[in-house]
């Protein structure tokens, strides 16, 4: 039986601290919207941050995408961008709509009726950088005629899967079918993989079950042939009172491994002699090893009886040599499938594994992981045919698209880049962004076991996500298109609410390709199109992606910056064209660097928009793998803009300073601090106000935009010492 459907939670009543108004940067010509009152940041931020730590309550749990905004925050933003402020009920409705990840259906119906009454029908809303589809989904829940575009094929597929395929079908039935057929797939997969995980049978009668296999690599010294380990993250556990690590022990022909308790936390010895170089423990010869000239080496097995984890050294954890290769060859020949032939871009700092021998997407998995992924793909294709025969093309399309999230789970949580986290003894996902890190130690999950990242748990989350989709009563219009050439006539939309790529924060197409290449045979079957050869172009065309990439600009950071500015400027000109004369643009953006903000100034100056206000939204989850050592964005801001009514002025430096001084004195940062924001996040909200002032003028006399942003940021830092901004070129 599928898990029971969960009822949406009742809205939480929260006390909103006294808040200074968000600065009005330019007067609003014509009717205002609720967002002009500056009411959105607290309610949306509170609910958005809470949602980030929940699991299984929204459609986010079905498919993988990156930097998706919380549903509650985007629902509040869409409503505030459309709703007239005159009705006193509007502010209360905004708080209720943003209070929970999944709202009460009655509340949505009331909000939709209000908007329909205001607009004389369903207001038209566009997200021109659709990504994971959150904004369009929430707009549709509010009764809007919602449209979403993206240039990335994977983004378009997952939006169609969630927002179009099942919108007019019975979601109760769809959830039952997804659970039933998903279980059938996993049961067959468990039987087929029994011989691939021999410890399942050997430990079947014991309470402790094998759940995770921990791997590193071994490299044979080119001088003497000694095989030594390449571990860089040898810790098994760093939990309180349990400091346990894997330590290499020299043997006659190569390293062995011992588990050693290191209670003082001293780093275990390593074979690495420096950045990218190793030293042979026998002859001291140095080498620069890579995956291609090294061997995967299983060093430990993690077992659990349900509570707590144990670690063991086993030499019987792998199948017989040659079995994996033989079964893979047989499967490929039988099914006509082929391994992906697409290659990884060797971009330092962005796709680091490609610099160490991971040449293509087929190398993402070790042999056992890859065979299991191919088996899963074969079973999903077979189940899709079963669904088509029993329930028709429409139902099969939705259910199989949802179950394709099982492939996401294998790619993200069960590959050579999935990390073991010793602090909590859990597996960490591989592709959390912004780039792809190289790992010399990785975790392999038994996918049909009970450990972290298993497919049974993913199936339950898929079904929970289908529950959330049941609120959708009308399909979203999703299509593949470029924001630089919107496929809509002039004056089409009442609001554009969008969350574009932030300069060089995330290379979406690079990340998407790791998933798209493995999902593509199933996507082709779902969409009833011939499967193209494995070397055919994937989601990573790169030509239309909005990103400041020096790699795609001939190695020039300046050219990458200029190209991003030009593309974003063209997209904003298109946005102005398709907005109705009284329409509103809500443009979510943030960046940690001077040039990331300067690009926004340049782009807005190239488009006929005036920014009326900037609404801060602290909606990013602060703790994720590698975030503490990165420039992870924790706070976003929403630039609220309308078509310009007059040419931009040229400002004197003193005039700009006077406007910024008024913002600093206005108390916005104090209001944010009282609401629990960190100093850095409050500083982002302030610097965004200064960026908007720059964007609203044609130029500042005798001043460079980047230099002005540095100066304004210095003033913010003097007020909020916890705030800082990076001065660096694009990646």
Legacy VTK file of the C-alpha trace (Angstrom):
# vtk DataFile Version 3.0
C-alpha trace
ASCII
DATASET POLYDATA
POINTS 731 float
0.000 0.000 0.000
1.244 3.510 -0.723
1.964 5.767 2.228
-1.091 7.710 3.367
-1.590 11.176 1.982
-0.716 13.934 4.402
-3.066 16.795 4.927
-1.616 20.265 4.415
-0.630 21.863 7.682
-2.694 24.702 9.048
-1.019 28.098 8.691
1.155 29.094 11.607
0.417 32.393 13.272
3.722 34.130 13.834
4.493 37.410 15.524
6.091 39.721 13.027
8.676 41.976 14.680
8.404 45.699 14.184
9.960 46.412 10.811
11.257 49.474 9.045
9.733 49.902 5.600
11.729 48.668 2.635
13.145 51.780 0.909
11.132 53.141 -2.007
13.758 53.702 -4.698
11.471 55.127 -7.372
7.812 56.158 -7.387
5.230 53.685 -8.668
3.312 55.004 -11.641
-0.219 53.620 -11.651
-1.778 50.993 -9.386
0.529 49.523 -6.787
0.915 45.916 -5.756
1.152 44.415 -2.313
4.874 43.881 -2.752
5.314 47.664 -2.950
4.320 47.844 0.712
7.412 45.901 1.694
5.441 43.195 3.457
6.964 40.099 1.955
10.421 39.693 3.381
9.689 38.537 6.925
6.855 36.076 6.311
8.389 34.569 3.186
11.834 34.309 4.727
10.607 32.662 7.924
8.599 30.017 6.104
11.244 29.518 3.439
14.016 28.803 5.919
11.794 26.394 7.844
10.891 24.560 4.637
14.540 24.062 3.736
14.926 21.683 6.668
11.804 19.667 5.909
11.652 16.645 3.617
8.933 15.082 1.573
6.349 17.853 1.744
6.803 19.464 -1.676
7.384 18.401 -5.300
11.096 19.147 -4.790
11.478 15.584 -3.497
10.676 13.960 -6.857
13.494 15.178 -9.116
16.905 16.743 -8.583
17.443 20.386 -9.503
19.625 23.063 -7.964
19.007 26.284 -6.039
15.252 25.777 -6.090
13.520 28.312 -3.933
11.183 27.221 -1.127
7.579 26.829 -2.240
6.245 28.895 0.656
8.520 31.837 -0.135
7.747 31.777 -3.862
4.005 31.470 -3.202
4.152 34.579 -1.041
6.241 36.368 -3.664
3.851 35.586 -6.530
0.833 36.655 -4.485
2.518 39.886 -3.370
3.590 40.636 -6.952
-0.017 40.391 -8.176
-2.290 41.472 -5.340
-3.521 45.039 -5.009
-2.679 46.438 -1.559
-5.930 48.336 -0.908
-7.725 45.442 0.805
-6.638 45.059 4.446
-7.124 41.319 4.106
-4.252 41.151 1.633
-1.470 41.427 4.222
-3.058 38.749 6.409
-3.527 36.500 3.385
0.141 36.952 2.488
1.216 35.744 5.928
-1.071 32.717 5.710
0.068 31.763 2.210
3.727 31.864 3.187
3.359 30.083 6.515
3.602 26.431 5.417
5.226 24.410 2.614
1.850 22.952 1.574
-1.112 25.288 2.169
-4.728 24.441 2.860
-6.720 24.051 -0.401
-9.385 26.426 0.908
-6.804 29.139 1.437
-5.542 28.731 -2.110
-9.084 28.900 -3.468
-9.759 32.125 -1.585
-6.532 33.709 -2.832
-7.245 32.593 -6.393
-10.739 34.076 -6.218
-9.311 37.389 -4.984
-6.834 37.556 -7.860
-9.419 36.525 -10.451
-11.742 39.239 -9.188
-8.979 41.828 -9.339
-7.905 40.916 -12.889
-11.245 39.885 -14.347
-9.944 36.351 -14.844
-6.757 34.409 -14.281
-3.739 36.738 -14.218
-0.925 35.707 -16.553
2.447 35.007 -14.935
5.757 34.048 -16.561
8.921 32.536 -15.142
11.535 33.069 -17.855
14.203 30.975 -16.079
11.984 28.097 -14.965
14.604 25.680 -13.585
12.870 23.376 -11.112
9.441 24.929 -11.712
8.689 26.209 -8.206
7.502 29.665 -9.247
5.225 28.426 -12.023
3.782 25.733 -9.753
2.896 28.245 -7.053
1.465 30.666 -9.602
-0.792 27.897 -10.907
-1.911 27.053 -7.356
-3.000 30.682 -7.024
-5.208 30.282 -10.087
-2.871 32.027 -12.507
-2.350 31.252 -16.160
1.249 30.218 -15.502
3.977 29.924 -18.129
7.537 28.690 -17.690
10.474 28.387 -20.062
14.057 27.167 -19.810
16.830 26.355 -22.265
17.913 23.239 -20.397
16.287 20.023 -21.599
16.369 18.387 -18.180
14.708 21.413 -16.557
11.985 21.376 -19.197
11.409 17.640 -18.716
11.068 17.773 -14.944
8.740 20.785 -15.164
6.569 19.012 -17.716
6.644 15.877 -15.570
5.447 17.730 -12.479
3.347 20.562 -13.871
1.862 19.303 -17.133
1.705 15.520 -17.486
-0.545 14.828 -14.502
-2.313 18.153 -13.966
-5.689 16.882 -15.176
-5.388 13.323 -13.835
-6.400 11.730 -10.533
-3.371 12.190 -8.287
-4.660 9.682 -5.764
-4.545 7.008 -8.464
-1.207 8.296 -9.760
0.342 8.016 -6.309
-0.956 4.459 -5.874
0.429 3.462 -9.260
3.784 5.121 -8.626
4.135 3.285 -5.333
2.959 -0.077 -6.685
5.043 -0.020 -9.851
8.020 1.526 -8.084
7.965 -1.297 -5.552
7.781 -3.821 -8.377
10.868 -2.270 -9.976
12.802 -2.323 -6.702
11.802 -5.896 -5.891
13.083 -7.089 -9.260
16.224 -5.005 -8.830
16.856 -6.592 -5.417
16.626 -10.086 -6.896
18.868 -9.234 -9.839
21.562 -7.670 -7.666
21.732 -10.391 -5.001
24.968 -11.815 -6.397
26.474 -8.345 -6.770
26.302 -7.753 -3.005
27.454 -11.085 -1.503
27.338 -9.749 2.068
23.541 -9.587 1.856
23.384 -13.361 1.910
26.331 -13.942 4.224
24.928 -11.585 6.873
21.249 -12.398 6.286
20.867 -14.180 9.628
22.604 -11.455 11.624
21.115 -8.292 13.069
23.849 -6.128 11.551
23.131 -5.551 7.858
25.604 -4.112 5.343
24.385 -0.687 4.230
27.388 1.264 2.891
30.705 0.338 1.296
33.593 2.791 1.669
36.069 3.100 -1.177
39.324 4.799 -2.046
41.781 4.255 -4.919
45.066 2.359 -5.175
47.873 3.468 -7.444
50.764 1.283 -8.597
54.077 3.124 -8.390
55.434 3.508 -11.936
58.979 2.925 -10.638
58.743 -0.092 -8.339
55.167 -1.339 -8.757
54.193 -0.927 -5.100
50.395 -0.342 -4.820
49.543 2.374 -2.315
46.268 3.971 -1.275
45.221 7.472 -2.314
42.903 8.260 0.573
42.428 11.938 1.437
39.351 11.614 3.686
40.175 8.511 5.765
37.891 9.287 8.697
35.171 6.742 9.393
33.684 8.557 12.363
34.187 11.875 14.081
31.219 11.550 16.390
31.767 12.429 20.022
33.846 9.745 21.686
34.311 7.806 18.454
37.281 9.156 16.447
37.969 6.321 14.008
40.026 6.428 10.811
41.408 4.169 8.107
45.211 4.099 8.157
47.405 2.618 5.426
49.802 -0.086 6.609
52.769 -1.073 4.401
52.825 -4.634 3.068
55.235 -6.614 0.886
53.575 -5.624 -2.398
51.204 -2.867 -1.392
49.313 -1.058 1.291
46.924 -2.758 3.627
44.400 -0.895 5.744
43.726 -0.858 9.475
41.042 0.868 11.519
42.686 3.038 14.147
41.194 5.075 16.958
42.621 8.608 17.009
40.959 10.206 20.024
43.052 13.372 19.835
41.857 14.032 16.294
45.346 14.079 14.769
45.274 13.631 10.986
46.082 10.109 9.806
49.249 9.689 7.710
48.783 10.152 3.967
50.559 9.074 0.780
49.998 12.536 -0.695
53.130 14.670 -0.897
51.509 17.870 -2.087
48.835 19.249 -4.356
48.029 16.460 -6.811
51.273 14.569 -6.127
51.977 11.375 -4.192
55.135 9.730 -2.898
55.641 5.981 -3.014
56.238 4.678 0.533
58.738 2.105 -0.781
60.954 3.982 -3.274
59.819 7.599 -2.670
59.125 8.148 -6.375
56.570 10.881 -6.935
53.549 10.580 -9.197
50.434 12.515 -10.195
47.823 9.752 -10.183
44.366 9.881 -11.696
41.302 7.672 -11.772
42.221 6.199 -15.147
45.557 4.799 -13.930
44.334 3.793 -10.467
42.040 1.052 -9.187
38.902 1.370 -7.051
39.641 -0.191 -3.665
36.945 -1.108 -1.126
38.406 -0.473 2.326
35.514 -0.893 4.781
31.895 -1.911 5.171
29.368 -0.022 7.276
26.755 -2.177 8.993
23.751 -1.326 11.105
21.106 -3.118 13.123
18.817 -0.104 12.870
20.411 2.071 15.544
24.025 3.164 15.286
26.668 2.048 12.815
29.589 -0.334 12.956
32.637 -0.535 10.688
34.343 -3.690 9.505
37.227 -4.737 7.267
35.940 -7.442 4.903
37.620 -9.191 2.005
34.387 -10.860 0.889
32.298 -7.752 0.119
32.675 -7.835 -3.672
31.433 -10.221 -6.377
33.755 -12.503 -8.297
36.174 -10.829 -10.678
34.784 -10.582 -14.181
31.135 -10.982 -13.153
30.371 -7.262 -13.367
31.945 -6.820 -16.793
30.238 -9.929 -18.144
26.789 -8.911 -16.875
27.169 -5.359 -18.175
28.120 -6.538 -21.653
25.180 -8.955 -21.699
22.726 -6.275 -20.563
23.881 -3.747 -23.162
23.666 -6.332 -25.931
20.221 -7.538 -24.822
18.625 -4.107 -24.402
20.322 -2.069 -27.102
21.306 0.487 -24.488
24.738 2.069 -24.641
26.975 3.694 -22.100
27.045 7.489 -22.335
29.871 8.626 -24.595
29.570 12.258 -23.536
32.710 13.773 -22.051
33.206 16.039 -19.054
34.569 19.553 -19.490
37.988 19.761 -17.832
37.302 23.021 -15.997
39.368 23.623 -12.900
37.267 24.623 -9.904
34.044 23.655 -11.686
34.434 20.041 -12.874
37.506 18.934 -10.951
37.052 15.152 -11.488
37.768 15.667 -15.188
41.238 16.895 -14.232
41.926 13.586 -12.484
40.939 11.091 -15.141
37.123 11.019 -14.990
36.800 11.547 -18.718
33.101 11.002 -19.309
29.720 10.440 -17.706
30.198 6.682 -18.037
33.080 6.978 -15.544
30.840 8.469 -12.848
30.203 5.024 -11.325
32.436 2.190 -10.275
31.664 -1.070 -12.132
29.107 -2.327 -9.590
27.331 1.023 -9.305
27.180 1.335 -13.085
25.759 -2.130 -13.606
23.076 -1.529 -10.965
22.157 1.793 -12.598
21.810 0.082 -15.976
19.648 -2.624 -14.385
17.455 0.037 -12.800
17.101 1.801 -16.141
16.160 -1.477 -17.839
13.529 -2.215 -15.191
12.047 1.295 -15.450
11.783 0.968 -19.229
10.023 -2.391 -18.836
7.662 -0.971 -16.211
6.838 1.949 -18.504
5.675 -0.501 -21.160
3.579 -2.311 -18.545
1.989 0.970 -17.452
1.209 1.940 -21.037
-0.530 -1.363 -21.685
-2.559 -1.263 -18.466
-3.359 2.433 -17.999
-2.688 4.279 -21.244
-0.061 6.718 -22.442
-0.975 9.709 -20.244
-0.877 7.849 -16.932
2.272 5.947 -17.932
3.987 9.171 -18.903
3.399 10.804 -15.509
4.180 7.737 -13.387
7.351 6.841 -15.281
8.519 10.456 -15.252
8.086 10.500 -11.480
9.861 7.160 -11.058
12.786 8.508 -13.083
13.686 10.222 -9.814
15.093 6.825 -8.772
17.836 7.344 -11.355
18.498 10.759 -9.826
19.042 9.002 -6.510
21.647 6.656 -7.957
23.515 9.470 -9.691
23.482 11.834 -6.719
23.875 9.486 -3.750
25.566 6.372 -5.125
28.465 7.290 -7.392
32.206 7.848 -7.211
31.556 11.421 -6.041
29.172 10.596 -3.164
30.942 11.411 0.087
31.047 9.749 3.476
30.456 12.326 6.228
32.197 11.111 9.413
30.722 13.833 11.628
27.273 12.204 11.488
28.149 8.889 9.803
25.965 9.589 6.795
26.316 9.690 3.028
26.403 13.092 1.340
25.118 13.795 -2.137
27.562 14.353 -4.977
25.928 17.196 -6.868
24.861 19.843 -4.396
26.680 22.548 -6.391
27.993 25.033 -7.197
30.678 22.925 -8.885
31.728 19.270 -8.831
34.470 18.332 -6.373
36.935 15.504 -6.852
36.820 12.811 -4.161
39.551 10.254 -3.553
37.299 8.511 -1.015
33.652 7.771 -1.715
30.645 5.915 -0.353
28.663 3.235 -2.166
25.179 2.498 -0.837
23.396 -0.818 -1.194
20.539 0.768 -3.176
17.847 -1.674 -2.054
19.040 -1.877 1.545
18.011 0.199 4.532
20.965 2.569 4.725
21.257 6.239 3.811
20.329 7.187 0.270
18.488 3.930 -0.484
15.931 3.678 -3.290
13.027 2.567 -1.083
13.245 5.804 0.906
13.481 7.771 -2.338
10.313 6.080 -3.610
8.459 7.186 -0.478
9.612 10.768 -1.066
8.514 10.582 -4.686
5.044 9.531 -3.554
4.976 12.331 -0.980
5.868 14.778 -3.743
2.978 13.483 -5.842
0.742 14.275 -2.863
1.809 17.910 -3.096
1.144 17.954 -6.845
-2.465 16.990 -6.146
-3.158 20.647 -5.330
-2.540 21.525 -8.975
-5.816 22.029 -10.807
-4.598 23.462 -14.098
-1.500 22.646 -16.153
1.404 25.046 -16.474
2.437 25.945 -20.011
6.042 24.712 -20.182
8.296 24.960 -23.202
11.956 24.970 -24.126
12.910 28.486 -25.142
15.473 31.180 -24.461
14.786 34.191 -22.263
16.635 36.224 -24.881
13.884 35.500 -27.426
10.624 34.984 -25.542
7.989 33.138 -27.604
5.175 35.510 -26.602
3.591 38.608 -28.147
3.954 42.082 -26.694
1.984 43.025 -23.568
1.233 39.413 -22.563
1.818 39.135 -18.812
0.574 40.780 -15.645
3.740 39.755 -13.813
7.076 38.138 -14.514
8.423 36.420 -11.412
11.777 34.813 -12.085
14.952 33.541 -10.458
17.763 33.653 -13.047
21.222 32.111 -12.845
23.353 34.288 -10.583
26.383 35.225 -12.665
28.777 32.279 -12.076
27.255 30.731 -8.946
26.066 27.473 -10.530
26.804 25.876 -13.898
23.396 24.273 -14.331
24.060 22.547 -17.643
27.228 20.904 -16.331
25.389 19.523 -13.304
22.314 18.553 -15.327
24.347 16.491 -17.780
25.376 14.036 -15.066
21.674 13.168 -14.696
20.382 13.735 -18.219
22.835 11.336 -19.857
21.625 8.465 -17.661
17.928 9.383 -17.745
17.784 10.070 -21.473
16.719 6.577 -22.659
13.775 6.676 -20.243
12.922 10.281 -21.167
12.915 9.300 -24.848
10.525 6.420 -24.087
8.262 8.651 -21.971
8.084 11.286 -24.692
7.681 8.618 -27.392
10.664 9.671 -29.472
13.530 7.648 -30.928
16.543 7.284 -28.680
19.426 9.205 -30.190
22.974 7.824 -30.112
24.789 8.193 -26.813
27.204 10.732 -28.321
24.344 13.065 -29.326
24.118 16.512 -27.706
22.761 16.483 -24.179
21.420 19.176 -21.909
24.879 20.759 -21.950
24.720 22.646 -25.232
26.093 25.623 -23.338
25.368 28.050 -26.149
22.237 29.582 -24.638
22.964 29.114 -20.941
23.103 32.341 -18.945
26.348 32.040 -16.988
29.565 34.038 -16.714
31.959 31.319 -17.836
35.515 32.155 -18.794
35.801 28.553 -20.007
33.215 29.252 -22.695
34.653 32.680 -23.435
38.057 31.569 -24.637
39.601 31.761 -21.189
38.850 35.466 -20.788
37.126 36.536 -17.572
36.427 39.949 -19.106
34.720 38.389 -22.123
32.708 36.098 -19.829
31.518 39.102 -17.814
30.585 41.084 -20.913
28.717 38.132 -22.423
26.697 37.584 -19.251
25.795 41.286 -19.121
24.726 41.281 -22.764
22.614 38.123 -22.440
20.924 39.244 -19.241
20.317 42.692 -20.720
18.649 41.129 -23.757
16.503 38.935 -21.495
15.393 41.998 -19.524
14.521 43.832 -22.742
12.394 40.859 -23.722
10.759 40.898 -20.288
9.824 44.553 -20.742
8.373 43.747 -24.158
6.060 40.958 -23.009
4.923 42.675 -19.782
1.646 44.535 -19.917
1.986 48.327 -19.534
1.059 48.084 -15.846
2.874 44.764 -15.343
5.491 44.072 -12.692
8.843 42.283 -12.748
9.946 40.461 -9.575
13.554 39.495 -10.239
15.305 37.355 -7.597
19.080 37.762 -7.455
22.145 37.763 -5.232
25.891 37.353 -5.501
28.960 37.318 -3.309
31.249 39.231 -5.692
31.566 42.819 -6.903
31.380 41.819 -10.568
28.328 39.643 -9.930
26.501 42.764 -8.729
28.049 45.007 -11.395
26.674 42.678 -14.074
23.165 43.285 -12.774
23.670 47.053 -13.005
24.883 46.803 -16.601
22.022 44.514 -17.630
19.274 46.674 -16.102
20.754 49.806 -17.675
20.375 48.094 -21.056
16.630 47.497 -20.521
13.664 49.873 -20.144
12.995 49.149 -16.461
12.907 51.239 -13.314
13.528 49.427 -10.038
10.963 50.547 -7.464
12.256 48.553 -4.491
14.452 45.654 -3.448
12.885 43.086 -1.130
15.291 40.924 0.931
14.571 37.196 1.193
16.732 35.108 3.532
15.624 31.748 2.204
18.797 29.762 1.560
19.715 26.798 3.725
22.955 27.639 5.483
24.341 24.169 6.194
25.025 21.961 3.210
28.113 19.966 2.208
31.090 22.193 1.421
29.048 25.370 2.064
31.198 26.552 4.939
34.275 26.684 2.725
32.544 28.240 -0.284
30.874 31.458 -1.293
27.446 29.893 -0.863
24.681 32.458 -1.136
22.521 32.582 1.988
20.343 35.570 1.155
18.473 36.470 -2.011
16.916 39.783 -2.904
13.930 40.529 -5.125
14.267 43.499 -7.455
10.767 44.884 -8.052
10.667 46.777 -11.345
8.287 48.235 -13.911
8.591 49.667 -17.381
10.503 52.933 -17.270
8.484 56.105 -17.737
11.460 58.376 -18.507
15.120 58.118 -19.558
17.634 57.293 -16.857
19.454 60.299 -15.370
23.187 60.714 -14.961
23.895 61.134 -11.245
26.518 63.164 -9.505
28.549 61.192 -6.979
27.159 63.327 -4.161
23.575 62.617 -5.229
24.186 58.868 -5.162
25.775 59.138 -1.739
22.854 61.132 -0.373
20.398 58.462 -1.536
22.487 55.667 -0.036
22.926 57.564 3.225
19.149 57.776 3.516
18.910 54.002 3.077
21.558 53.359 5.729
19.748 55.654 8.158
16.356 54.140 7.383
16.725 51.181 9.708
16.194 48.292 7.293
19.267 46.473 8.599
18.170 46.912 12.221
14.786 45.439 11.364
16.451 42.444 9.735
18.767 41.907 12.696
15.773 41.955 15.057
14.165 39.325 12.851
17.151 37.046 13.448
19.216 37.676 10.345
22.995 37.441 10.423
25.003 40.605 9.850
26.257 39.341 6.502
22.730 38.632 5.265
21.496 42.039 6.393
24.494 43.526 4.592
23.486 41.775 1.366
20.062 43.397 1.685
21.725 46.815 2.007
24.219 46.455 -0.832
21.365 45.335 -3.087
19.685 48.696 -2.422
22.846 50.447 -3.585
23.038 48.252 -6.678
19.460 49.222 -7.534
20.326 52.918 -7.194
23.137 52.396 -9.696
20.871 50.441 -12.049
18.295 53.242 -12.021
20.773 55.793 -13.365
22.485 55.864 -16.737
25.850 56.493 -15.079
27.507 58.192 -12.150
29.748 61.070 -13.136
33.431 60.183 -13.273
32.944 56.835 -11.544
33.296 53.159 -12.468
30.428 50.853 -11.507
32.599 48.184 -9.882
34.539 50.804 -7.920
31.281 52.343 -6.720
30.030 48.958 -5.512
33.287 48.422 -3.623
32.830 51.817 -1.970
29.183 51.181 -1.069
30.099 47.740 0.278
32.743 49.345 2.468
30.105 51.607 3.977
27.898 48.590 4.661
30.817 46.736 6.279
31.472 49.716 8.540
27.864 49.469 9.702
27.735 45.656 9.744
31.223 44.200 10.350
29.999 40.701 9.549
29.359 41.685 5.924
31.954 41.234 3.194
32.059 41.114 -0.579
34.529 39.347 -2.864
36.646 41.071 -5.497
37.355 38.350 -8.042
36.928 37.578 -11.723
34.322 35.194 -13.110
35.046 31.469 -12.880
LINES 1 732
731 0 1 2 3 4 5 6 7 8 9 10 11 12 13 14 15 16 17 18 19 20 21 22 23 24 25 26 27 28 29 30 31 32 33 34 35 36 37 38 39 40 41 42 43 44 45 46 47 48 49 50 51 52 53 54 55 56 57 58 59 60 61 62 63 64 65 66 67 68 69 70 71 72 73 74 75 76 77 78 79 80 81 82 83 84 85 86 87 88 89 90 91 92 93 94 95 96 97 98 99 100 101 102 103 104 105 106 107 108 109 110 111 112 113 114 115 116 117 118 119 120 121 122 123 124 125 126 127 128 129 130 131 132 133 134 135 136 137 138 139 140 141 142 143 144 145 146 147 148 149 150 151 152 153 154 155 156 157 158 159 160 161 162 163 164 165 166 167 168 169 170 171 172 173 174 175 176 177 178 179 180 181 182 183 184 185 186 187 188 189 190 191 192 193 194 195 196 197 198 199 200 201 202 203 204 205 206 207 208 209 210 211 212 213 214 215 216 217 218 219 220 221 222 223 224 225 226 227 228 229 230 231 232 233 234 235 236 237 238 239 240 241 242 243 244 245 246 247 248 249 250 251 252 253 254 255 256 257 258 259 260 261 262 263 264 265 266 267 268 269 270 271 272 273 274 275 276 277 278 279 280 281 282 283 284 285 286 287 288 289 290 291 292 293 294 295 296 297 298 299 300 301 302 303 304 305 306 307 308 309 310 311 312 313 314 315 316 317 318 319 320 321 322 323 324 325 326 327 328 329 330 331 332 333 334 335 336 337 338 339 340 341 342 343 344 345 346 347 348 349 350 351 352 353 354 355 356 357 358 359 360 361 362 363 364 365 366 367 368 369 370 371 372 373 374 375 376 377 378 379 380 381 382 383 384 385 386 387 388 389 390 391 392 393 394 395 396 397 398 399 400 401 402 403 404 405 406 407 408 409 410 411 412 413 414 415 416 417 418 419 420 421 422 423 424 425 426 427 428 429 430 431 432 433 434 435 436 437 438 439 440 441 442 443 444 445 446 447 448 449 450 451 452 453 454 455 456 457 458 459 460 461 462 463 464 465 466 467 468 469 470 471 472 473 474 475 476 477 478 479 480 481 482 483 484 485 486 487 488 489 490 491 492 493 494 495 496 497 498 499 500 501 502 503 504 505 506 507 508 509 510 511 512 513 514 515 516 517 518 519 520 521 522 523 524 525 526 527 528 529 530 531 532 533 534 535 536 537 538 539 540 541 542 543 544 545 546 547 548 549 550 551 552 553 554 555 556 557 558 559 560 561 562 563 564 565 566 567 568 569 570 571 572 573 574 575 576 577 578 579 580 581 582 583 584 585 586 587 588 589 590 591 592 593 594 595 596 597 598 599 600 601 602 603 604 605 606 607 608 609 610 611 612 613 614 615 616 617 618 619 620 621 622 623 624 625 626 627 628 629 630 631 632 633 634 635 636 637 638 639 640 641 642 643 644 645 646 647 648 649 650 651 652 653 654 655 656 657 658 659 660 661 662 663 664 665 666 667 668 669 670 671 672 673 674 675 676 677 678 679 680 681 682 683 684 685 686 687 688 689 690 691 692 693 694 695 696 697 698 699 700 701 702 703 704 705 706 707 708 709 710 711 712 713 714 715 716 717 718 719 720 721 722 723 724 725 726 727 728 729 730
